[in-house]
Amino acid sequence: MSALQKELRRPGIQQRVFSYAKASPTELVRSKLSTTEIQHRALTYLPDELLRNIPEDENVYSLFQGFQATLPEGESEHRKRHKRRNSRGQKLLEADDAEDKTPMEKLKKERLELNHRLEMMGVRKNMCSSEIREIDNKISNLNTMRKIVLDRLGDLEQDEVRSEQDLLEVDNKLEDLLEELDDAATLGHTTVTPPTEIDIETEVTATDDQDMSASFMSASIYEKLPSPKAKRNKLTRRKSTPIRHEHFEPGSSIKEFQAHNDMITALDFDAPFGTMVTSALDDTVRVWDLNLGRCIGLLEGHQASVRCLQVEDNLVATGSMDAAIRLWDLSKAEYSPREDTTIEEEDEDQSASDKIDSLATPPHTSSMQDCPLFTLEAHVDEVTALYFRGDTLVSGSADKTLRQWDLVKGRCVQTLDVLWAAAQASSTMNTTDAKWRATGRIPDASADFVGALQCFEAALACGTADGMVRLWDLRSGQVHRSLVGHTGPVTCLQFDDVHLVTGSLDRSIRIWDLRTGSIHDAYAYDNPVTSMMFDSRRIVAAAGESVAKVYDKTDGRHWDCGKEEGNSSVERVRVKDGYLTEGRRDGVVGIWTC
């Protein structure tokens, strides 16, 4: 200790200690290290956690080689030329050196340059391969995230359905409570007055009629009492719009189930994952919940198979081979989707084939007993086409007439004779033969006389067995224009503001311009077209194959939607907002995205 104290008493050591006490840590570091060295150590410092988790590098090339490979070829030579612009004499010396080189040296130099170029190309190839693998990993991660979000979207839509059902139950309870309050208020107005002496004498003298009067009074009182109402779960249209199917790949299968035991003749639905109605040659009309794939009930009343139908909100119109048209109100159906949800959860572990069979469970027999509204009877032969909008319904029949119906009054207001219209058109064209004749090469006796129709306000488009498409004016009952082009019976049609699309047994689909009456576009398939419908982007058709034919109007692309290995052909198709339903010859209904 004494020696240490002697050392500390020296002036030099005291001066150093005093300087250290005055200097900050930053000044001490700067006194030992230069600024560049401090920056290098700060930038190259890595914590121990990063050093422990260094990923394995599969690249055979170093980082410097990768950087060198990213430089464009010839850049180094370009920089050398810029550096050597100093003097003319230096250029002359370089020229002399180049002349002094032998051909062997020149070839060796060229060989080295080519080897270097090949090496750089290998480095670039390795870099591209690494980038592709990195992109693939990112795509895989994004697909996984997309699937998770898509499942979350499906769960949200299921919660929406449950919430809407809860809201409907609350509305029903509120409606019942309001009815009970109204009945209570009605009973409150019937006050009981005290009996008078005259009433007492009358009651004593009329002892023989006492039982009859008592029963009469009790009956009148019981008529005023509110009758007990059974709880009913009404079927209403969904308020929310499902969007999950819009994010599936086109051609993805959503659901498939056995709907009927025979060929499906007609089907329609109100909205994606909503309510669908199907009919078949097994003489049944079934109502389906598309969200669960469950049969809600049967629409019973027709005496024969239903050939055509339309679903609009909660209203359904069906046209049958018994020449009758019936209207139904699905909002009066008794249906509880919660019961079917429990069944659906129990069947999740079944195989696909078993699930198709189990989906067609028999519904309650009384679920649709309150749905019939009224029947329209005026045709004398089977109804093959119908369309309703608002308070107007137009139907076409094998009796060769079109009928316009007023749905408010429930009666026919106009009858259009197609044969008479054809004769009038022939006489105006100054033809010698005004008889009806088919324009196809081979007449098809099985084809419907009125294959399809659609109306909008006073405009009516009708396609018939002679291949003609007639545009009617319902105000005058006259044919405004006839579109000639098909060589076979017209089986389907649909129009919007500008175009009219028609399908025929001549295997073609034609797109007409309503402004000029000319053909805008046309294409054909290998088999007759039996059904067709279009939305804002695509035209979907059934053309006698196991798949539905889709034509994308935006890019002009044709593609098939469905199972190509199926043995049963598609007979009917309907599409709305990319949600496609198809009815097959074997009674199976398939639901797809397109």
Buried (B, 14 or more C-beta within 10 A) or exposed (E): EEEEEEEEEEEEEEEEEEEEEEEEEEEEEEEEEEEEEBEEEEEEEEEEEEEEEEEEEEEEBEEEBBEBBEEEEEEEEEEEEEEEEEEEEEEEEEEEEEEEEEEEEEEEEEEEEEEEEEBBEBBBEBBEEBEEEEEEEEEEEEEEEEEEEEEEBEEEBBEBBEEBBEEBBEEBEEEBEEEEEEBEEEEEEEEEEEEEEEEEEEEEEEEEEEEEEEEEEEEEEEEEEEEEEEEBBBBBEBEEEBBBBEEBEBBEEBBBBBBBEBBBBBBBBBBBBBBBBBBBBBBBBBBBBBBBBBBBBBBEBBEEBBBBBBBEBBBBBBBBBBBBBBBBBBBBBBBBBEEBBEEBEEEEEEEEEEBBEBBBEEBBEEBBEBBBBEEBEBBEBBBBBBBBBEEBBBBBBBBBBBBBBBBEEEEBEBEBBBBEBBBBBBEEEEEEEBEBEBBBEEEBEEBBBBBBBBBBEEBBBBBBBBBBBBBBEBEEBEBEEBBEBBBBBBBBBBBEEEBBBBBBBBBBBBBBEBEEBEEBBEBEBEBBBBBBBBBEBBBBBBBBBBBBBBBBBEEEEEBEBBBEEBEEBBBBBBBBBBBBBBBBBBBBBBBBBB
